[in-house]
Amino acid sequence: MSTTALAHSGSRESDATIDRNTAISANENVGKPTTNRRTIGYRIIKANATIDDVNMWALGFAIFLTLAAVYPLAYVTVEFGMFSNRNAYSEYTKTQKCLVELQKANFDVYDTSSYFRVMDESSRLSLTETGTWTGPNDIKEYVDFVLSDLFNIHNPISDRTIDLMSATDDDCVVLTHTMTKVRVDKKFNPEGKCYITPNHTSIHYSVKDGFKVKSITVFYPKPALNLLFGDHFNTNEVRDDVCNIIESSCQETWKLNNLTMDTCRSKYDGLPAISEDAYLDGNSKGCRIIHSRFAKINPLHCAHLSLEPQEDFEGKIKCQESIGQQFQDFFSKYELESFLKTAHEWGFDETMLKPCEYEDVPKALPKPAKSNKMKDSNPTLLMNDYEFMVYVSWMLYITMELAGIGMEYLVWRIMLAGDWSKKKEDYWKVAQFVFPLATATGLGLAISGNYLAMPLIVLSLWKMGFPETIMCFYMALYEKRNSKLERFVDFLDGVGTAVHHSSAAMYICLLLTHLLPANKYTLACPLPLVAQHWVVLLRYNYTNVYAGLETAIEIWWEWTTFSIIEQVHEYHWMGGMTTFAMLFAHWCYFIAGILGLFIKKDEDEDILGGRLTAAVGNNFNRFSTLAYKRTTALGRVSTFAPSPPGQQRVSVQGKSIKELMMSAVEEDEEQDAKEE
C-alpha cells in the first residue's frame, strides 16, 4: 500500500447508463464515473475474454524481467552510490564474521593442542573457584587437569550451543554451553563415581588478524565441584597418591614439612576437602589434588603442595588462602541467567547434576564406512555456512514468489472465472482487511525462525490470490484501447506491485535464515508498512481521511527507511538491496499517481464504467492502491438510467457484469467497424 497512488482517486457521482447516448446524457447531468478501465471488474472480464496461454507466459516473463532489472539496480545504488566510501560492508557482517571465524578456527577449550596456534602470552583463562592463568603454557597446564589419570572420562556429550554476546569489527564475545560427563577412575575411587553437569564458557577473541583468543572464563557449577572434590576425590587412594607425588617429585617440599608417609596422610586428612563456597585455591585437599597433577610433570608446582606456607618460583604462596573471587567478577547477570536457563532446558534442576552409570569398558568405535567418491562433491556443500544460508534465502524467496504469482493466476482463472460481482468484491475487501494481522503474524514467525511465516506471508502479500499484479501488467501490455499514457501508468503500477510484494517476501526470508538479525534496525522498516493497511477500507467512504492518514504514514515510513538502510545494508547486502527496492516500488506508485491526473476519460470508458456501476454500484477500486469515493448507493442489480426525451429506457436487470461488459465490447467493435 502506498499513498503515492492516491492521486488516482477523484471519482465523481455516477448514475447507471445503458447505451452510448444514454451514458452521454446522464453524464452531462450528474458527472462522469471513475476511471473504470482500471477497475477490478473491467480488468478481469476484459482479460478473460482475450488472454491465452501465450499471453500468460508473456505476463510472467514481464514480471520476471522487472524483478531481474530492479534488484541489480537497487544493489548497485546502495552498494556503490548511497554508501560509497562510508560503508564497512564485507562478505560477512560483524555477527557472521564472529561465528564464521570461530567455526574456521575449530576452537575447543578442552583441545589444548590448539592453544599455541590461537593464543599468545596475553591470553587468559579464569575459573572463579581456582584463579587466573596467563599464556598458552600455563593455560594448557591447567586445562590438562581434566585429562589427567584421575579421570576415566571427562568429555562433552552434547553439541556445543553458542550465544553471541557482542560483535565489533575487531572483537567478539560468545557464550558456549555443553553437557559434560565426568567419570572418576576406579583406581582413585573403587566405587566408580559418575555424573553429568552443564559447562558454560565465555570466550573473548579477536578476528581482526585471524582468530586469537584474548580471554576464557569458565563457569563450573558449585554443586558439581562440591560433589567431585568433596566426595568422589575424598578417598584414601587419592590421599596416598598426593603424598607419593610430594615424596617422589618434590623432595624439597617433603623435607620442609618434615614429612613421613604417615604424617603426610595425617596432615592431609586434617584439611577440608574443599574450601567454603566451593573454592579450590584455599588451604584444602582440593587445591593440592589439582596441583599434584601439575607437579607430577612440572616440579615448579611443588611449593603449592606444601602443607606449610612455601613460596614458589615466582615468590607466590598458593593453596593457603583463597582470593575469594565471585561469579559477578567475571559474568554479567544476564550471562548467569543464560547459564541457568540453558541448564533447565536440558533438564537439570537447581543442583545442575545428573547421575550416570559407570561403564568400565568404553563402547567400541564403529567401523569406518567405505569411501564414497561422490561425498561432498555437490557445489552447495563446498560453500561455507554463510554462503549456504545466502543460497537458502534465495531458494525460499523464489518459492514464495512463484507461489504468489501462481496463486494469482489460479484464483483469476478458477475462482473469479472472468466475472465479477458484489460478493467477489466483498471477498477482495476481506483480503485487504486481514492483511495487517496476517503480515504482522508472519513477521513474528520469521523473527522466531518459524517457517510457517512463508505461507502466511504469501497469502497476505498476494491478497489471497486476487490478481492485482497480473492485471496491472495485462492492462499495460494488452489493453490497446487505452492511451499510451494510461498504459504506462498501468505499467508503473504493475512494476510497483511486483517489486513491493517481492521485496517483502525476500525480507522475510532474510529474517528466517538469520542473515538479518531481529533488532530495532531490521524491524523498524516493515512495521509502518503494516500500519498503512490499518486504514485501507476507509478509502471506500472516507477518501480524504484515508489520503491524509496514508500520507502521514508514508512520510514516517520513508523517514524510517532512510534512517536504517545503511545499518541494514551493513548487516547483509541483500538487506540493503531489498530495502531500497521497496522504496523504488513506492516511488513507482507515486509517479503513477501523478501521471494519472493527466489521463483523459474517453466516452467509451464512461459507458463501460456506467454499466459496471449499474450492476454493482460505485464501489469499484483498482487492483492497486487507488482510493475511490463512494458517492452513490447503487448496490442492486436492477438500476435504471435517466433517458433523454424520445429515447427508450432499457433495464439491465438480470444481466451479469460479464454479459454487460462483453456486450459493450461487441458494440464498440461494431461501431469501430462502421466508422472504418
Phi and psi in degrees as a GROMACS rama.xvg file:
@    title "Ramachandran Plot"
@    xaxis  label "Phi"
@    yaxis  label "Psi"
@TYPE xy
-142.602  139.779  SER-2
-72.3033  -15.0284  THR-3
-64.2574  -20.9823  THR-4
-87.0422  -2.15836  ALA-5
-64.8423  -21.503  LEU-6
-64.5  -16.2334  ALA-7
-71.4278  -18.3454  HIS-8
-75.0349  174.07  SER-9
127.469  36.0745  GLY-10
-70.5256  155.524  SER-11
-116.691  171.666  ARG-12
-62.5823  144.232  GLU-13
-145.866  133.925  SER-14
-103.441  162.625  ASP-15
-69.2059  144.944  ALA-16
-133.341  156.082  THR-17
-115.575  -61.4437  ILE-18
-110.556  179.97  ASP-19
-60.6152  -48.0206  ARG-20
-65.8893  -41.2821  ASN-21
-60.6949  -42.4909  THR-22
-61.8693  -44.8869  ALA-23
-62.3299  -45.2119  ILE-24
-63.1309  -45.0413  SER-25
-63.8151  -41.4465  ALA-26
-67.3379  -30.8896  ASN-27
-64.9472  -28.8518  GLU-28
-89.5028  -40.0943  ASN-29
-119.436  -1.11525  VAL-30
101.928  157.748  GLY-31
-82.349  152.352  LYS-32
-76.8792  179.777  PRO-33
-70.9805  171.122  THR-34
-73.0165  80.0039  THR-35
-75.0896  -7.97042  ASN-36
-63.354  -20.0383  ARG-37
-115.292  25.7134  ARG-38
-83.1325  168.294  THR-39
-57.8728  -53.2091  ILE-40
-59.8595  -47.0782  GLY-41
-58.7444  -47.3357  TYR-42
-61.9649  -48.7533  ARG-43
-64.9681  -46.3199  ILE-44
-67.6525  -45.756  ILE-45
-62.5953  -44.3342  LYS-46
-65.293  -42.1279  ALA-47
-64.51  -27.0426  ASN-48
-79.1349  -21.4319  ALA-49
-123.494  -20.885  THR-50
-79.1538  149.761  ILE-51
-133.06  -176.645  ASP-52
-61.9179  -35.6938  ASP-53
-62.6603  -43.8758  VAL-54
-59.9137  -41.6192  ASN-55
-62.741  -44.2336  MET-56
-64.5685  -34.9214  TRP-57
-65.6461  -40.3751  ALA-58
-62.772  -44.3652  LEU-59
-61.2745  -40.6153  GLY-60
-66.4483  -37.0757  PHE-61
-63.6364  -41.2797  ALA-62
-64.7086  -42.4552  ILE-63
-61.4489  -46.3829  PHE-64
-61.7887  -37.384  LEU-65
-59.6534  -49.4146  THR-66
-67.38  -38.4089  LEU-67
-65.2971  -25.6817  ALA-68
-87.4639  -39.5386  ALA-69
-71.837  -42.7079  VAL-70
-65.3624  -46.353  TYR-71
-59.8243  -39.2656  PRO-72
-61.12  -44.0751  LEU-73
-63.2089  -42.5691  ALA-74
-63.4767  -48.0732  TYR-75
-62.5817  -40.0017  VAL-76
-63  -46.1192  THR-77
-73.4942  -45.0605  VAL-78
-71.7163  -44.8904  GLU-79
-111.324  -7.18582  PHE-80
-108.254  -64.6402  GLY-81
-67.4539  -39.6397  MET-82
-119.653  27.8999  PHE-83
-61.6865  129.039  SER-84
66.1195  7.96536  ASN-85
-121.448  -19.877  ARG-86
-96.6853  128.288  ASN-87
-86.002  30.5233  ALA-88
-66.6108  138.202  TYR-89
-140.396  -170.284  SER-90
-59.0496  -37.9789  GLU-91
-114.212  147.837  TYR-92
-75.1038  173.093  THR-93
-59.804  -45.2449  LYS-94
-61.1615  -48.1328  THR-95
-65.6249  -40.1859  GLN-96
-62.0838  -40.6246  LYS-97
-59.3444  -47.6842  CYS-98
-72.0735  -37.968  LEU-99
-65.8497  -43.5517  VAL-100
-65.3057  -35.7655  GLU-101
-64.6102  -41.3875  LEU-102
-68.1327  -44.0798  GLN-103
-63.2092  -35.6312  LYS-104
-71.8342  -20.5285  ALA-105
52.96  42.177  ASN-106
-81.937  131.161  PHE-107
-134.002  127.08  ASP-108
-56.2294  -34.6646  VAL-109
-86.0038  -2.74812  TYR-110
-95.5277  85.9826  ASP-111
-71.7511  -13.6458  THR-112
-67.1693  -18.7561  SER-113
-92.3821  -3.85208  SER-114
-60.5597  -41.7361  TYR-115
-71.7682  -15.4468  PHE-116
-87.4749  -32.7508  ARG-117
-114.468  2.5993  VAL-118
-126.003  159.699  MET-119
-129.869  -172.675  ASP-120
-69.072  -12.1135  GLU-121
-94.0769  -7.55991  SER-122
-65.3252  143.095  SER-123
-130.059  149.728  ARG-124
-131.689  133.645  LEU-125
-131.106  140.687  SER-126
-128.861  123.968  LEU-127
-49.0352  -42.6521  THR-128
-82.0103  -10.2853  GLU-129
-120.49  -41.1695  THR-130
139.474  -161.051  GLY-131
-126.868  137.791  THR-132
-120.221  144.188  TRP-133
-124.891  138.102  THR-134
88.1997  150.194  GLY-135
-61.7928  -33.5962  PRO-136
-65.487  -51.1243  ASN-137
-66.1294  -39.9416  ASP-138
-64.8357  -42.9308  ILE-139
-61.8183  -42.918  LYS-140
-60.148  -40.9749  GLU-141
-70.5821  -47.9286  TYR-142
-66.4831  -29.0305  VAL-143
-63.4533  -12.2599  ASP-144
-56.6163  -39.5846  PHE-145
-72.0781  -10.7012  VAL-146
-101.901  5.99975  LEU-147
-73.8955  176.08  SER-148
-70.9159  -8.30991  ASP-149
-66.6041  -25.6768  LEU-150
-107.932  137.633  PHE-151
-80.3259  -32.3619  ASN-152
-159.765  141.27  ILE-153
-150.523  77.2566  HIS-154
-131.273  149.801  ASN-155
-64.7571  142.078  PRO-156
-121.808  12.128  ILE-157
-137.145  160.982  SER-158
-64.6837  148.38  ASP-159
-78.4389  127.777  ARG-160
-97.2212  135.006  THR-161
-122.638  130.061  ILE-162
-117.276  122.229  ASP-163
-81.6897  122.003  LEU-164
-94.9024  -38.6961  MET-165
-155.78  152.902  SER-166
-149.117  126.214  ALA-167
-126.463  -175.716  THR-168
-63.4416  -27.6175  ASP-169
-110.798  -41.436  ASP-170
-118.168  152.518  ASP-171
-138.407  148.641  CYS-172
-132.396  125.36  VAL-173
-127.145  152.472  VAL-174
-106.713  131.775  LEU-175
-116.751  144.28  THR-176
-129.833  131.661  HIS-177
-142.436  157.3  THR-178
-97.8382  131.516  MET-179
-117.809  134.01  THR-180
-98.7867  125.23  LYS-181
-118.264  123.444  VAL-182
-132.375  116.616  ARG-183
-77.5353  136.376  VAL-184
-63.686  138.448  ASP-185
-66.0699  -14.7823  LYS-186
-64.4344  -28.9445  LYS-187
-108.129  -12.8671  PHE-188
-150.96  95.0005  ASN-189
-57.7624  -19.615  PRO-190
-73.4734  -15.6805  GLU-191
69.7848  79.0745  GLY-192
-92.0014  142.025  LYS-193
-151.152  138.886  CYS-194
-152.886  162.975  TYR-195
-121.891  136.934  ILE-196
-145.668  151.491  THR-197
-79.6661  143.888  PRO-198
-118.852  136.982  ASN-199
-126.468  135.048  HIS-200
-135.983  134.473  THR-201
-102.064  124.774  SER-202
-118.617  121.665  ILE-203
-108.711  118.958  HIS-204
-141.057  160.866  TYR-205
-103.949  145.1  SER-206
-123.209  8.25128  VAL-207
-65.961  -49.6342  LYS-208
-122.452  56.6504  ASP-209
89.0952  173.701  GLY-210
-79.263  118.776  PHE-211
-136.403  127.445  LYS-212
-80.0722  127.934  VAL-213
-94.6289  -45.8469  LYS-214
-155.645  151.244  SER-215
-130.697  130.869  ILE-216
-125.447  124.281  THR-217
-104.976  132.003  VAL-218
-106.971  114.128  PHE-219
-117.377  120.977  TYR-220
-54.544  134.524  PRO-221
-59.4893  -39.6033  LYS-222
-59.4359  -34.1308  PRO-223
-69.1116  -38.9005  ALA-224
-67.1602  -41.3121  LEU-225
-61.9867  -40.2557  ASN-226
-67.9069  -44.5809  LEU-227
-67.2609  -51.6946  LEU-228
-88.9924  -27.8244  PHE-229
-83.7637  -17.4756  GLY-230
-129.603  -60.8868  ASP-231
-65.3198  -36.6826  HIS-232
-96.0021  -3.41303  PHE-233
-86.8377  64.6768  ASN-234
-128.761  161.872  THR-235
-63.7681  -33.7329  ASN-236
-63.9012  -41.8475  GLU-237
-68.8815  -42.5973  VAL-238
-57.2778  -49.282  ARG-239
-63.0659  -35.3029  ASP-240
-66.7929  -40.5751  ASP-241
-63.3793  -45.4206  VAL-242
-63.9647  -37.6987  CYS-243
-64.0221  -38.4141  ASN-244
-66.9664  -42.3865  ILE-245
-60.6387  -43.0126  ILE-246
-69.1745  -40.3359  GLU-247
-88.4086  -32.8297  SER-248
-109.974  -13.6388  SER-249
-132.655  64.7626  CYS-250
-61.4347  -39.8028  GLN-251
-61.4778  -42.6225  GLU-252
-68.2456  -38.4028  THR-253
-60.4816  -44.2893  TRP-254
-72.0279  -39.9171  LYS-255
-58.4881  -33.9551  LEU-256
-93.0059  0.273558  ASN-257
50.6841  51.9543  ASN-258
-94.445  147.453  LEU-259
-120.361  173.64  THR-260
-62.7197  -37.9669  MET-261
-69.1406  -43.6262  ASP-262
-68.6821  -33.6383  THR-263
-62.8503  -45.1149  CYS-264
-63.8607  -40.9226  ARG-265
-65.2105  -46.79  SER-266
-67.7477  -37.9628  LYS-267
-63.2458  -44.1235  TYR-268
-64.2348  -22.2135  ASP-269
-79.5521  -7.33457  GLY-270
-86.1147  151.91  LEU-271
-69.9908  148.038  PRO-272
-60.8278  -38.05  ALA-273
-153.15  144.962  ILE-274
-68.3254  165.705  SER-275
-57.4197  142.129  GLU-276
65.3061  29.3074  ASP-277
65.6918  23.0908  ALA-278
-74.3236  142.676  TYR-279
-119.227  15.8393  LEU-280
-113.588  10.4505  ASP-281
-100.618  -167.25  GLY-282
-80.9728  82.4573  ASN-283
-144.548  167.487  SER-284
-63.479  -40.6542  LYS-285
-57.4014  -42.842  GLY-286
-62.6204  -40.521  CYS-287
-74.2217  -30.8191  ARG-288
-61.9452  -45.227  ILE-289
-62.0426  -50.2982  ILE-290
-73.8942  -17.4127  HIS-291
-65.9747  -34.0538  SER-292
-70.2588  -31.194  ARG-293
-73.1022  -46.176  PHE-294
-66.1841  -27.4901  ALA-295
-60.921  -27.8162  LYS-296
-106.728  -37.3742  ILE-297
-126.189  105.992  ASN-298
-61.657  -13.0442  PRO-299
-63.4216  -16.2242  LEU-300
-92.2152  1.58848  HIS-301
-60.3473  -37.3987  CYS-302
-60.696  -25.085  ALA-303
-75.9735  -15.1809  HIS-304
-89.6854  -10.7439  LEU-305
-60.884  137.329  SER-306
-79.3893  -17.6937  LEU-307
-109.423  152.167  GLU-308
-55.9891  130.842  PRO-309
-145.534  129.043  GLN-310
-73.2099  141.896  GLU-311
-89.8471  -169.818  ASP-312
-66.2798  -16.7027  PHE-313
-100.554  4.74884  GLU-314
81.411  11.1982  GLY-315
-96.4958  150.564  LYS-316
-115.149  122.162  ILE-317
-121.132  165.925  LYS-318
60.1662  35.8423  CYS-319
-125.945  -43.9109  GLN-320
-144.486  129.348  GLU-321
-72.1428  144.01  SER-322
-81.7397  -8.73784  ILE-323
67.7024  41.6085  GLY-324
-65.6858  149.903  GLN-325
-116.069  154.051  GLN-326
-54.6587  -38.7141  PHE-327
-65.014  -17.5289  GLN-328
-70.6445  -20.7339  ASP-329
-120.575  -28.8791  PHE-330
-123.279  144.691  PHE-331
-77.8367  167.129  SER-332
-60.8567  -39.5634  LYS-333
-62.3783  -42.3797  TYR-334
-65.4861  -41.5158  GLU-335
-64.4198  -38.7754  LEU-336
-67.2269  -34.3699  GLU-337
-64.5105  -40.13  SER-338
-61.2411  -47.3792  PHE-339
-64.7958  -41.5137  LEU-340
-61.9116  -45.2379  LYS-341
-61.9548  -42.7788  THR-342
-61.3063  -41.8831  ALA-343
-67.243  -37.3251  HIS-344
-63.9748  -28.8144  GLU-345
-84.8884  -0.0398841  TRP-346
94.1185  13.7718  GLY-347
-87.6203  146.129  PHE-348
-90.1852  -163.787  ASP-349
-63.9959  -25.5009  GLU-350
-75.3375  -17.8477  THR-351
56.7693  38.8305  MET-352
-134.579  144.755  LEU-353
-136.512  134.425  LYS-354
-73.2019  156.366  PRO-355
-143.302  157.606  CYS-356
-77.4213  142.449  GLU-357
-88.6779  125.501  TYR-358
-112.827  118.36  GLU-359
-68.4934  -40.6743  ASP-360
-111.101  120.113  VAL-361
-62.7762  148.542  PRO-362
-63.6892  143.69  LYS-363
-64.9522  141.6  ALA-364
-69.5393  142.514  LEU-365
-65.3986  150.044  PRO-366
-69.3764  139.085  LYS-367
-63.3234  139.704  PRO-368
-73.2284  159.782  ALA-369
-65.9606  146.797  LYS-370
-64.0791  135.766  SER-371
-115.972  111.026  ASN-372
-64.9443  -22.556  LYS-373
-86.132  -5.85606  MET-374
-59.6707  129.87  LYS-375
58.0822  25.3364  ASP-376
-88.8554  -17.4061  SER-377
-64.9765  136.978  ASN-378
-55.9908  -33.46  PRO-379
-66.3158  -27.7296  THR-380
-81.4051  -10.9496  LEU-381
-86.922  -7.49062  LEU-382
-74.5283  152.227  MET-383
-78.1698  174.57  ASN-384
-61.1829  -38.3565  ASP-385
-62.9222  -49.1844  TYR-386
-62.8895  -36.7872  GLU-387
-67.2115  -36.8618  PHE-388
-70.0657  -30.5792  MET-389
-63.2655  -44.0251  VAL-390
-60.6791  -44.0522  TYR-391
-62.2052  -41.6768  VAL-392
-61.3948  -43.0127  SER-393
-65.6262  -39.4574  TRP-394
-63.7657  -42.5702  MET-395
-65.0127  -41.7018  LEU-396
-62.8918  -47.3359  TYR-397
-61.5368  -38.0918  ILE-398
-61.0203  -45.0533  THR-399
-67.1401  -40.9149  MET-400
-62.7914  -47.0018  GLU-401
-64.2233  -38.1812  LEU-402
-64.9176  -41.4846  ALA-403
-65.4442  -50.754  GLY-404
-66.0579  -40.4875  ILE-405
-62.7538  -37.3881  GLY-406
-66.7793  -37.9837  MET-407
-59.0823  -45.8038  GLU-408
-63.2047  -45.3411  TYR-409
-66.322  -42.476  LEU-410
-65.0285  -39.9165  VAL-411
-61.9509  -48.7888  TRP-412
-84.382  -23.8705  ARG-413
-103.359  -55.3406  ILE-414
-79.3717  -46.9869  MET-415
-77.2185  -34.2032  LEU-416
51.6083  37.362  ALA-417
72.358  9.13474  GLY-418
-126.908  166.812  ASP-419
-142.457  150.46  TRP-420
-153.117  170.804  SER-421
-61.4342  -36.7682  LYS-422
-64.942  -41.3833  LYS-423
-68.7822  -34.0772  LYS-424
-67.3802  -34.9085  GLU-425
-63.2314  -39.2378  ASP-426
-60.1615  -40.0847  TYR-427
-62.7257  -39.0379  TRP-428
-66.0202  -39.8608  LYS-429
-61.5112  -42.8511  VAL-430
-59.6797  -38.1566  ALA-431
-72.3828  -36.3606  GLN-432
-67.0017  -40.0971  PHE-433
-82.36  -6.10175  VAL-434
-53.9961  -50.8501  PHE-435
-60.2583  -45.3457  PRO-436
-65.4893  -45.6977  LEU-437
-64.4384  -41.6307  ALA-438
-68.8368  -42.3554  THR-439
-62.5424  -39.5682  ALA-440
-65.2123  -42.8722  THR-441
-61.6493  -38.3619  GLY-442
-63.1657  -43.5128  LEU-443
-63.1995  -40.5707  GLY-444
-64.0578  -39.6347  LEU-445
-64.0575  -40.5326  ALA-446
-59.7301  -38.8346  ILE-447
-85.2132  2.14233  SER-448
78.6871  19.1088  GLY-449
-90.4049  120.207  ASN-450
-77.0444  -1.02797  TYR-451
-66.979  -11.6376  LEU-452
-61.0398  -31.8518  ALA-453
-62.2287  -57.1977  MET-454
-64.5723  -34.151  PRO-455
-66.1618  -40.8073  LEU-456
-68.6112  -39.4497  ILE-457
-61.2596  -46.2028  VAL-458
-63.472  -37.8951  LEU-459
-79.1988  -45.8104  SER-460
-62.6177  -46.4235  LEU-461
-91.4394  22.8757  TRP-462
46.7144  53.3183  LYS-463
59.7806  18.1375  MET-464
99.0963  -2.01854  GLY-465
-60.7125  126.251  PHE-466
-80.2371  60.6106  PRO-467
-69.0462  -39.7022  GLU-468
-67.7405  -49.8322  THR-469
-61.6393  -41.7835  ILE-470
-66.1259  -37.1375  MET-471
-63.2657  -45.84  CYS-472
-67.8923  -35.267  PHE-473
-62.5061  -48.2933  TYR-474
-62.8066  -33.5367  MET-475
-72.3936  -37.7328  ALA-476
-92.36  -31.6958  LEU-477
-121.617  -12.5671  TYR-478
-85.7669  79.0809  GLU-479
-73.8191  -12.5957  LYS-480
-73.5837  -19.243  ARG-481
-78.8003  158.681  ASN-482
-71.2882  163.122  SER-483
-61.0896  -38.5991  LYS-484
-63.8788  -43.3968  LEU-485
-65.8217  -38.7894  GLU-486
-67.694  -33.7734  ARG-487
-67.8111  -38.3281  PHE-488
-62.2104  -43.2615  VAL-489
-61.1408  -39.4638  ASP-490
-63.236  -43.2723  PHE-491
-62.7143  -41.0768  LEU-492
-61.6371  -41.1161  ASP-493
-64.6425  -44.6077  GLY-494
-61.6568  -45.6747  VAL-495
-59.9755  -44.2577  GLY-496
-66.8783  -44.8206  THR-497
-62.0798  -46.4167  ALA-498
-70.2465  -37.6285  VAL-499
-58.1144  -53.697  HIS-500
-65.9969  -40.8696  HIS-501
-64.1023  -43.3214  SER-502
-64.5334  -42.1573  SER-503
-62.5377  -41.3719  ALA-504
-64.0423  -42.2966  ALA-505
-65.4853  -39.421  MET-506
-60.6434  -41.6188  TYR-507
-62.6389  -40.3925  ILE-508
-62.8246  -39.3598  CYS-509
-66.0237  -35.7688  LEU-510
-70.1708  -38.1356  LEU-511
-62.4281  -42.4323  LEU-512
-88.6095  2.50751  THR-513
63.4353  20.5491  HIS-514
-69.325  -27.5532  LEU-515
-109.92  125.552  LEU-516
-73.7594  154.502  PRO-517
-88.3284  100.658  ALA-518
-148.312  -172.651  ASN-519
-64.8718  -27.6595  LYS-520
-73.3331  -43.389  TYR-521
-80.2978  -24.0666  THR-522
-93.0807  -16.757  LEU-523
-65.6442  -30.7818  ALA-524
-72.7542  -51.1892  CYS-525
-73.1772  -22.7472  PRO-526
-63.6618  -44.6995  LEU-527
-62.7345  -30.0044  PRO-528
-64.7026  -37.105  LEU-529
-64.7047  -42.2819  VAL-530
-63.4343  -31.2006  ALA-531
-59.8453  -27.1967  GLN-532
-90.9795  -1.036  HIS-533
-61.5698  -35.4729  TRP-534
-107.597  16.7184  VAL-535
-60.5722  -35.1374  VAL-536
-78.1648  -9.39436  LEU-537
-66.1049  -21.8072  LEU-538
-66.8813  -17.1829  ARG-539
-78.4782  -27.8265  TYR-540
-130.76  -19.9092  ASN-541
-131.399  69.1362  TYR-542
-59.9306  -46.1304  THR-543
-65.5879  -42.2243  ASN-544
-62.1389  -45.0508  VAL-545
-59.7232  -46.6835  TYR-546
-61.53  -41.5916  ALA-547
-64.7651  -45.7577  GLY-548
-64.5668  -44.4593  LEU-549
-62.9436  -39.9244  GLU-550
-63.9578  -43.2477  THR-551
-62.24  -44.4861  ALA-552
-67.8352  -36.601  ILE-553
-63.1261  -43.3388  GLU-554
-61.6114  -43.474  ILE-555
-62.4736  -42.2728  TRP-556
-65.4816  -46.6682  TRP-557
-65.8291  -36.837  GLU-558
-61.053  -47.0652  TRP-559
-60.6051  -44.4353  THR-560
-63.8335  -43.8748  THR-561
-67.6949  -22.4666  PHE-562
-76.9973  -29.9669  SER-563
-111.081  -9.46216  ILE-564
-63.0556  -35.2336  ILE-565
-65.2751  -43.1597  GLU-566
-66.4549  -41.3385  GLN-567
-64.1413  -38.5089  VAL-568
-66.0871  -34.019  HIS-569
-69.1813  -34.1179  GLU-570
-60.2185  -46.7577  TYR-571
-163.879  140.706  HIS-572
-62.0993  -30.9079  TRP-573
-68.098  -29.1385  MET-574
-65.4831  -46.8735  GLY-575
-65.2142  -41.0635  GLY-576
-62.4571  -44.9554  MET-577
-67.1259  -40.2321  THR-578
-64.2868  -43.3932  THR-579
-67.5133  -35.5897  PHE-580
-61.69  -37.0021  ALA-581
-65.1976  -39.8354  MET-582
-59.6075  -43.8407  LEU-583
-58.5038  -41.1098  PHE-584
-61.2013  -43.7123  ALA-585
-67.1051  -34.9768  HIS-586
-68.6729  -33.3156  TRP-587
-60.7103  -44.0685  CYS-588
-59.373  -42.1224  TYR-589
-63.3746  -47.8372  PHE-590
-63.0389  -41.6442  ILE-591
-60.8517  -39.381  ALA-592
-64.4634  -42.2446  GLY-593
-64.8376  -46.9876  ILE-594
-65.3328  -31.3215  LEU-595
-61.7241  -22.6868  GLY-596
-67.1301  -21.1386  LEU-597
-99.0172  5.14129  PHE-598
-81.2829  127.672  ILE-599
-91.2002  133.781  LYS-600
-87.3387  114.808  LYS-601
-83.0953  171.542  ASP-602
-60.7718  -43.3598  GLU-603
-62.023  -37.8665  ASP-604
-65.5415  -38.9535  GLU-605
-64.8786  -39.392  ASP-606
-62.0052  -49.1209  ILE-607
-63.4479  -39.9302  LEU-608
-63.2395  -40.7736  GLY-609
-63.6184  -38.1777  GLY-610
-70.2016  -35.1938  ARG-611
-66.1568  -40.1053  LEU-612
-63.7496  -36.8628  THR-613
-60.6904  -31.4869  ALA-614
-85.3347  -44.1466  ALA-615
-128.751  6.43926  VAL-616
95.4682  -172.197  GLY-617
-102.3  33.7029  ASN-618
-97.2324  1.45907  ASN-619
-62.6337  140.097  PHE-620
-128.907  155.798  ASN-621
-72.0468  160.018  ARG-622
-81.9052  58.048  PHE-623
-154.19  -139.416  SER-624
-111.425  33.9088  THR-625
-74.6261  152.8  LEU-626
-119.429  126.834  ALA-627
-115.796  139.608  TYR-628
-91.9589  122.324  LYS-629
-81.9074  116.985  ARG-630
-114.862  -6.24157  THR-631
-132.936  167.976  THR-632
-117.39  41.0512  ALA-633
-84.3176  86.679  LEU-634
-110.784  4.12867  GLY-635
-101.892  161.122  ARG-636
-75.8184  -32.5866  VAL-637
-95.6007  108.27  SER-638
-139.375  140.968  THR-639
-118.253  141.437  PHE-640
-98.9118  148.38  ALA-641
-66.5068  138.211  PRO-642
-109.161  141.149  SER-643
-65.5412  159.992  PRO-644
-57.3338  137.391  PRO-645
88.2048  -1.54206  GLY-646
-112.753  149.245  GLN-647
-82.9736  137.301  GLN-648
-88.2703  128.86  ARG-649
-112.901  138.387  VAL-650
-94.3563  144.612  SER-651
-104.136  14.6253  VAL-652
-59.8265  133.773  GLN-653
88.2354  -8.57677  GLY-654
-90.0075  138.954  LYS-655
-78.922  164.442  SER-656
-63.7182  -37.3936  ILE-657
-61.2128  -42.2765  LYS-658
-64.8797  -41.3453  GLU-659
-61.5498  -46.0198  LEU-660
-65.0625  -47.9021  MET-661
-66.7368  -34.9382  MET-662
-63.6562  -42.3536  SER-663
-65.1165  -41.3936  ALA-664
-62.863  -43.0124  VAL-665
-62.9434  -42.2638  GLU-666
-61.7991  -41.5192  GLU-667
-63.5315  -42.4349  ASP-668
-64.7557  -40.1207  GLU-669
-63.2344  -43.0931  GLU-670
-63.1084  -41.8637  GLN-671
-62.3653  -39.3855  ASP-672
-64.7223  -40.1858  ALA-673
-64.7053  -41.5132  LYS-674
-64.5069  -35.6176  GLU-675
